[in-house]
Amino acid sequence: KPKNVFLSRRPRDPDDLLTVDFKLGDLGSATRINGRITQITTEYAPPEVYVDDAAKPYIDVFALGITMYVMLTRNLDRPDLNEVNDAYDCLLRGDLSCVKAKVDEARRKLSTWNPAVPDEVKQLLKSMLSPDPLMRPTAKEVSDYLSKLI
């Protein structure tokens, strides 16, 4: 999430970002691939984390996609936000049929979302936020794409 992205120094203007180092914070909750996810921030988590708590790289790609969206738009208005929050509440109650229904609805809403972001990153962002985790690009593919924009 954006509050876990730190800059080595404050840029004076947008061009200055090319010389600023970025660091990630809050890695204390990091989990190995296939390890059990024990902490989530619902606003940045993909729907599938509510039905499968095994850590996968595509979960991080989704979280990065939402982070990019928020940083580009300054809005946290993903269309499935109510559903993922409800899915979390259902999970806490142990109501797995409710979780599944909320996750299915969240995926449906994500599949039709057309985020208002610059054209240069729109297709990348949409793929990162795919409701189908296997359709998301890898972190390397995201990095390669963004490197070409700089």
ABEGO torsion letter per residue (X at the ends): XAAABBBABBBABAAAAAABBBBBBGAAABBBBGBBBABBBAAABBAAAAABABBBAAAAAAAAAAAAAAAAAGBBABAAAAAAAAAAAAAAAGBAAAAAAAAAAAAAAAAABBBBBBAAAAAAAAAAABABAAABBBAAAAAAAAAAAX
